[in-house]
Amino acid sequence: MTVTVFTKPHCPQCEATKRQFTKLGVPFETVDLTENPSTLEQLQAAGFQQAPVVITPDNSWTGYRPDLIREVAKQAAATTPVAA
């Protein structure tokens, strides 16, 4: 499962989102929107107007959403193979 968190510097909601994913053991990629202006333009054109923007295989949202982060963690746990 690929989870991408689009962030910007000095963003408390971005940091909270990354902390929660880390706490729940969900791997994620981080993209700094200040270093990727074309990506920022694409996200804004798609209607995303605040950071962080979180994109998962099944969902996308903006802001710190612990409820949705927990859902992603449950999905990730369900798809992770158990070592024998």
C-alpha positions in Angstrom: 0.0 0.0 0.0 1.4 3.4 -1.0 0.6 6.4 1.2 1.9 9.8 0.2 1.8 12.8 2.5 2.2 16.1 0.7 3.5 18.7 3.2 4.9 22.1 3.6 7.3 23.5 6.2 6.1 24.8 9.6 2.8 22.9 9.2 1.5 21.5 12.5 -1.2 19.4 10.8 1.5 17.9 8.5 3.6 17.0 11.4 0.7 15.5 13.4 -0.3 13.4 10.3 3.2 12.1 9.9 3.5 11.3 13.6 0.3 9.4 13.6 1.2 7.3 10.5 4.6 6.5 12.2 2.9 5.6 15.5 0.5 3.2 13.8 3.3 1.6 11.8 2.1 2.8 8.4 4.9 3.4 5.9 4.5 6.6 3.9 6.3 8.8 1.4 6.6 12.6 2.1 6.6 15.2 -0.7 7.5 18.8 0.3 5.3 21.0 -1.8 7.6 24.0 -1.6 10.2 21.9 -3.5 7.7 20.6 -6.0 5.7 23.6 -7.3 4.2 21.7 -10.3 2.8 19.1 -7.9 1.3 21.9 -5.8 -0.4 23.3 -8.8 -1.8 19.9 -9.7 -3.1 19.3 -6.2 -4.7 22.8 -6.2 -6.3 22.2 -9.6 -7.7 18.9 -8.2 -9.4 21.0 -5.4 -7.0 20.4 -2.5 -6.6 23.8 -0.7 -4.7 23.0 2.5 -1.8 20.8 3.7 -1.3 18.1 4.3 -2.8 16.3 1.4 -2.8 12.6 1.9 -3.3 10.2 -1.0 -3.8 6.5 -0.5 -4.9 3.8 -3.0 -8.5 4.1 -1.8 -8.9 7.7 -0.5 -7.5 11.2 -0.4 -8.0 14.1 2.0 -6.6 17.3 3.4 -5.7 18.3 7.0 -5.1 16.1 10.0 -7.7 13.4 10.0 -6.9 10.8 12.7 -10.1 8.9 11.9 -9.0 8.4 8.3 -5.4 7.6 9.3 -6.7 4.8 11.6 -8.7 3.4 8.7 -5.6 3.3 6.5 -3.7 1.6 9.4 -6.5 -1.0 9.6 -6.3 -1.6 5.8 -2.5 -1.8 5.9 -2.6 -4.4 8.7 -5.2 -6.5 6.9 -3.0 -6.6 3.7 0.3 -7.2 5.5 1.3 -10.9 5.3 2.0 -12.6 8.6 5.4 -14.2 8.9 5.3 -17.9 9.4 
